[in-house]
Amino acid sequence: MSNLKLLAQSLGLSITTVSRALDGYSDVAPATRERVLAAAQAMNYRPNPAARSLRRRKAEAVAVTLPTEPGRFGPPIFLNMLAACGQRLAEEGLDLMLLPIAGRGGEMDTYRRLLDGRRADAVIVVRTRLEDERVAFLKERGIPFVTHGRTARSDEHAFIDGDGEAGFREAAQKLASMGHRRIAHIAAPQDLTFAHLRRKGWLAALDEIGSPEALEYTAQPTEEGGYEAAQWLLGQSAPPTALLCATDSMAIGALSALKEHGFTAGRDIAVIGHDNLPSAAFTDPPLSSMEIAAPDVGRQLAEMLIARLGGRDARELQTVLPVRQVPRATHGPAN
């Protein structure tokens, strides 16, 4: 005999009534619900998660797809954030399901399998794009979701983001105040919203300081991409005196290229990244960076998603957080 049946018999109620009381359905009288909950606690009854999920027709899971490369699980910037997010979701009985995706080709197929199979109740979208088909798909399906990052139509969905545009503008202005005029940008692909906004901030600063040239190179937001970009920039007839990199991973790759050319970051050429990865403090020399000025972005992301699951309007859940500079040793005055 199941524990649920024993609980129902002890209360003289039907299994259906007890089940709906435990699941919080509003058609169960408050007094009955309190009686059921008290008896369940006295019996130390724990609902079977699988059976409960079937009754609710919900997976009690939140899905997030992570862009990956061979041998790597997700960009490092997301892992700590999602750990904090997962802890908060767990407090509400929701599991965070991480799905590595190698390239964009199969990502939408993954979304369809997840939702058609009812394997996820909600979704977190990371590394957003200006024109993001994932966001359009989730809106069309009516699935609760939040994004880490904005899109071209951010007014239509819930999101949390850092003000990368202001951060890169401030960083370029700081470099200019130290005498730099050839401030190059190592950019990530411009369909990615974060990359577009950070480049926009860099360009605004160049315009303000009257820089004669906008020297840039676009590559993948990885160490290899940063290395490739720095090699090209250093090979120009008038190489830059400073490199403002879209991500720390790109900046770390750029540091390697500088060493190959006999340059020391901070002394010969300034380098600044973004994300403040843990490894940034241990490069040689330690990498100057910037980061979202909030210690609990993952938890905030989870709170937003819980609110969306509760029916809160997405337009009330839109946050842009300030970005703070993290100065270390790789930026210095121009020679």
C-alpha positions as CSV (number, residue, x, y, z in Angstrom):
1,M,0.0,0.0,0.0
2,S,1.4,3.4,-1.0
3,N,2.1,6.1,1.7
4,L,-0.4,8.4,-0.1
5,K,-3.1,5.8,0.3
6,L,-2.3,5.3,4.0
7,L,-2.4,9.0,4.5
8,A,-5.8,9.2,2.8
9,Q,-7.2,6.3,4.8
10,S,-6.0,7.8,8.1
11,L,-7.9,11.0,7.3
12,G,-11.0,9.4,5.8
13,L,-10.5,11.3,2.6
14,S,-10.1,10.3,-1.0
15,I,-6.6,9.9,-2.5
16,T,-7.5,12.6,-5.0
17,T,-8.4,15.1,-2.3
18,V,-5.2,14.4,-0.4
19,S,-3.1,14.7,-3.5
20,R,-4.6,18.0,-4.5
21,A,-4.3,19.3,-1.0
22,L,-0.6,18.5,-0.9
23,D,-0.1,20.1,-4.4
24,G,-1.8,23.3,-3.2
25,Y,-4.8,23.3,-5.5
26,S,-7.3,26.1,-4.7
27,D,-10.3,23.9,-5.0
28,V,-9.4,22.2,-1.7
29,A,-10.9,23.9,1.4
30,P,-8.3,25.7,3.5
31,A,-9.3,23.7,6.6
32,T,-9.0,20.4,4.7
33,R,-5.6,21.5,3.3
34,E,-4.3,22.3,6.8
35,R,-5.6,19.0,8.1
36,V,-3.8,17.1,5.3
37,L,-0.6,19.0,5.7
38,A,-0.5,18.4,9.5
39,A,-1.2,14.7,9.1
40,A,1.5,14.4,6.4
41,Q,4.0,16.1,8.7
42,A,3.1,13.8,11.6
43,M,3.5,10.7,9.3
44,N,6.8,12.1,7.9
45,Y,5.2,11.7,4.4
46,R,7.2,12.8,1.4
47,P,5.5,13.0,-2.0
48,N,7.0,10.9,-4.8
49,P,8.6,13.5,-7.1
50,A,7.9,11.6,-10.3
51,A,4.3,10.9,-9.4
52,R,3.8,14.5,-8.3
53,S,5.3,15.7,-11.5
54,L,2.9,13.6,-13.5
55,R,-0.1,14.8,-11.6
56,R,0.9,18.4,-12.1
57,R,2.0,17.7,-15.7
58,K,5.2,19.6,-14.9
59,A,8.8,18.7,-14.9
60,E,9.8,20.9,-11.9
61,A,12.9,21.8,-13.9
62,V,14.4,24.9,-15.4
63,A,16.6,24.4,-18.5
64,V,19.6,26.5,-19.7
65,T,21.6,25.7,-22.8
66,L,25.3,26.6,-22.6
67,P,27.5,27.2,-25.6
68,T,30.5,24.8,-25.4
69,E,33.7,23.9,-27.2
70,P,35.3,20.5,-27.4
71,G,36.5,19.5,-24.0
72,R,34.9,22.5,-22.2
73,F,31.6,22.9,-20.4
74,G,30.3,26.4,-20.9
75,P,32.0,29.8,-20.8
76,P,33.5,30.2,-17.2
77,I,31.6,33.4,-16.6
78,F,28.3,31.5,-16.4
79,L,29.3,28.6,-14.1
80,N,29.4,30.4,-10.8
81,M,26.4,32.5,-11.7
82,L,24.3,29.4,-12.5
83,A,25.5,27.6,-9.3
84,A,24.0,30.5,-7.3
85,C,20.9,30.4,-9.5
86,G,20.5,26.7,-9.0
87,Q,20.7,27.0,-5.3
88,R,17.9,29.5,-5.2
89,L,15.7,27.5,-7.5
90,A,16.2,24.4,-5.4
91,E,14.7,26.3,-2.4
92,E,11.5,26.3,-4.5
93,G,11.8,22.6,-5.5
94,L,13.0,23.3,-9.0
95,D,16.1,21.6,-10.5
96,L,18.4,23.5,-12.8
97,M,19.2,21.5,-15.9
98,L,22.4,22.5,-17.8
99,L,22.5,21.4,-21.5
100,P,25.8,21.9,-23.4
101,I,25.3,22.9,-27.0
102,A,28.1,22.7,-29.5
103,G,27.2,25.4,-32.1
104,R,23.9,26.9,-32.9
105,G,22.7,24.3,-35.4
106,G,21.1,22.0,-32.9
107,E,20.1,24.5,-30.3
108,M,16.5,25.1,-31.5
109,D,16.0,21.3,-31.9
110,T,17.0,21.0,-28.2
111,Y,14.5,23.6,-27.2
112,R,11.8,21.8,-29.1
113,R,12.6,18.5,-27.6
114,L,12.6,20.0,-24.1
115,L,9.3,21.7,-24.4
116,D,7.4,19.2,-26.6
117,G,8.5,16.5,-24.1
118,R,7.5,18.7,-21.1
119,R,10.9,18.2,-19.6
120,A,11.2,21.8,-18.5
121,D,8.7,24.3,-17.0
122,A,10.9,27.4,-17.7
123,V,14.1,28.4,-19.4
124,I,17.0,30.7,-18.8
125,V,18.6,32.1,-21.9
126,V,22.3,33.1,-21.8
127,R,24.6,34.9,-24.2
128,T,21.7,36.6,-25.9
129,R,21.7,37.8,-29.5
130,L,20.2,41.0,-30.9
131,E,17.8,39.0,-33.0
132,D,17.4,35.9,-30.8
133,E,15.3,33.1,-32.2
134,R,15.2,31.4,-28.8
135,V,13.5,34.3,-27.3
136,A,11.0,34.5,-30.2
137,F,10.3,30.8,-29.9
138,L,9.7,30.9,-26.1
139,K,7.4,33.9,-26.4
140,E,5.4,32.1,-29.1
141,R,5.1,29.0,-26.9
142,G,4.1,31.0,-23.9
143,I,6.9,29.5,-21.8
144,P,8.2,31.4,-18.8
145,F,11.8,32.6,-19.3
146,V,14.3,35.2,-18.4
147,T,17.5,36.2,-20.2
148,H,21.0,37.0,-19.0
149,G,21.5,39.8,-21.4
150,R,19.3,42.0,-23.6
151,T,18.0,41.7,-27.1
152,A,16.9,44.2,-29.7
153,R,13.4,44.0,-28.2
154,S,14.3,43.8,-24.5
155,D,11.2,45.7,-23.6
156,E,9.2,42.6,-24.4
157,H,10.8,40.1,-22.0
158,A,12.4,39.7,-18.5
159,F,16.1,40.1,-18.3
160,I,19.1,41.0,-16.2
161,D,22.2,42.5,-17.7
162,G,25.3,44.5,-16.9
163,D,25.8,48.0,-18.4
164,G,28.7,46.9,-20.6
165,E,28.3,50.0,-22.8
166,A,29.0,52.3,-19.9
167,G,31.8,50.1,-18.6
168,F,33.7,50.1,-21.9
169,R,33.1,53.8,-22.4
170,E,34.6,54.4,-18.9
171,A,37.5,52.1,-19.5
172,A,38.4,53.7,-22.8
173,Q,38.1,57.2,-21.2
174,K,40.5,56.0,-18.4
175,L,43.0,54.8,-21.0
176,A,42.7,58.1,-22.8
177,S,43.4,60.0,-19.6
178,M,46.6,58.0,-19.3
179,G,47.8,59.2,-22.7
180,H,46.5,56.5,-25.0
181,R,45.2,57.5,-28.3
182,R,45.4,54.3,-30.3
183,I,43.0,52.3,-28.2
184,A,42.1,49.1,-30.2
185,H,39.1,46.9,-29.5
186,I,39.2,43.1,-29.6
187,A,35.5,42.5,-30.3
188,A,33.3,39.5,-30.1
189,P,30.8,38.7,-33.0
190,Q,28.4,41.6,-33.2
191,D,25.2,39.6,-33.4
192,L,25.9,38.9,-29.6
193,T,24.2,41.7,-27.6
194,F,27.0,42.0,-25.1
195,A,29.5,42.4,-27.8
196,H,27.5,45.0,-29.7
197,L,27.0,47.1,-26.5
198,R,30.6,46.9,-25.4
199,R,31.8,48.0,-28.8
200,K,29.2,50.8,-28.8
201,G,30.7,52.1,-25.5
202,W,34.3,51.9,-26.9
203,L,33.2,53.8,-30.0
204,A,31.5,56.5,-27.9
205,A,34.7,57.1,-25.9
206,L,36.8,57.3,-29.1
207,D,34.4,59.9,-30.5
208,E,34.6,61.9,-27.2
209,I,38.4,61.9,-27.1
210,G,38.8,62.6,-30.8
211,S,40.7,59.5,-31.7
212,P,41.7,59.5,-35.3
213,E,41.2,55.8,-35.9
214,A,38.9,53.0,-34.7
215,L,41.2,50.0,-34.9
216,E,39.5,46.7,-34.2
217,Y,39.4,43.0,-34.9
218,T,36.5,40.7,-34.4
219,A,37.0,37.1,-33.2
220,Q,35.4,34.4,-31.2
221,P,35.1,35.2,-27.4
222,T,37.8,32.7,-26.4
223,E,41.5,32.7,-25.6
224,E,42.2,31.6,-29.2
225,G,40.1,34.4,-30.5
226,G,41.9,37.0,-28.4
227,Y,45.3,35.7,-29.5
228,E,44.4,35.8,-33.2
229,A,43.1,39.4,-32.8
230,A,46.1,40.6,-31.0
231,Q,48.5,39.1,-33.5
232,W,46.7,41.0,-36.3
233,L,46.6,44.3,-34.4
234,L,50.2,44.1,-33.4
235,G,51.1,43.5,-37.0
236,Q,49.7,46.8,-38.2
237,S,52.0,49.6,-39.3
238,A,50.8,51.8,-36.4
239,P,50.0,49.2,-33.7
240,P,47.8,50.1,-30.8
241,T,49.0,51.3,-27.4
242,A,46.0,49.7,-25.6
243,L,43.8,46.7,-26.2
244,L,40.2,46.8,-24.8
245,C,39.0,43.2,-25.0
246,A,35.3,42.1,-25.0
247,T,36.0,39.3,-22.5
248,D,38.7,38.2,-20.1
249,S,39.2,35.0,-22.1
250,M,40.0,37.1,-25.2
251,A,42.3,39.3,-23.0
252,I,44.2,36.3,-21.7
253,G,44.8,35.2,-25.3
254,A,46.0,38.7,-26.1
255,L,48.5,38.6,-23.3
256,S,50.1,35.5,-24.8
257,A,50.4,37.3,-28.2
258,L,52.0,40.3,-26.5
259,K,54.6,38.0,-24.9
260,E,55.5,36.5,-28.2
261,H,56.2,40.0,-29.6
262,G,58.4,40.8,-26.6
263,F,55.8,43.2,-25.0
264,T,54.9,43.5,-21.4
265,A,51.2,44.2,-20.7
266,G,50.8,47.3,-18.6
267,R,54.3,48.6,-19.4
268,D,54.4,48.5,-23.2
269,I,50.7,48.0,-24.2
270,A,47.7,48.3,-21.9
271,V,45.2,45.4,-21.8
272,I,41.8,45.4,-20.2
273,G,39.2,42.7,-20.3
274,H,35.6,42.1,-18.9
275,D,34.1,39.4,-16.6
276,N,36.7,39.4,-13.8
277,L,37.2,35.7,-14.2
278,P,39.0,34.0,-11.2
279,S,42.0,33.3,-13.5
280,A,42.3,37.0,-14.3
281,A,44.0,37.7,-10.9
282,F,46.6,35.0,-11.6
283,T,47.8,35.9,-15.2
284,D,51.3,37.4,-15.6
285,P,50.9,40.2,-15.0
286,P,47.5,40.2,-13.3
287,L,44.8,41.3,-15.8
288,S,42.9,44.5,-15.4
289,S,39.2,43.8,-15.9
290,M,35.6,44.9,-15.1
291,E,32.5,43.1,-13.8
292,I,28.9,43.5,-13.0
293,A,28.8,45.3,-9.6
294,A,26.5,42.9,-7.9
295,P,27.6,39.7,-6.0
296,D,24.3,37.9,-6.4
297,V,23.4,38.0,-10.1
298,G,22.6,34.3,-10.2
299,R,20.2,34.6,-7.3
300,Q,18.6,37.7,-8.8
301,L,18.2,35.7,-12.1
302,A,16.4,32.9,-10.1
303,E,14.2,35.4,-8.3
304,M,13.1,36.8,-11.7
305,L,12.3,33.4,-13.0
306,I,10.3,32.4,-9.9
307,A,8.3,35.6,-10.3
308,R,7.6,34.8,-14.0
309,L,6.5,31.3,-13.0
310,G,4.1,33.0,-10.6
311,G,2.6,35.1,-13.4
312,R,4.4,38.4,-12.9
313,D,4.5,40.7,-15.9
314,A,7.9,40.4,-17.7
315,R,8.0,44.2,-18.2
316,E,8.3,44.5,-14.4
317,L,11.4,42.3,-14.4
318,Q,14.0,44.2,-16.4
319,T,17.3,45.1,-14.7
320,V,20.5,46.7,-16.0
321,L,23.2,46.6,-13.3
322,P,26.2,48.9,-13.2
323,V,29.7,47.6,-14.2
324,R,32.7,48.4,-12.0
325,Q,36.3,48.6,-13.1
326,V,38.8,46.1,-11.5
327,P,42.2,47.7,-12.0
328,R,45.2,45.4,-11.8
329,A,48.6,45.5,-13.5
330,T,48.0,45.3,-17.2
331,H,47.0,48.9,-17.8
332,G,49.4,51.8,-17.5
333,P,50.3,55.1,-19.1
334,A,51.1,55.3,-22.8
335,N,54.8,55.3,-23.6
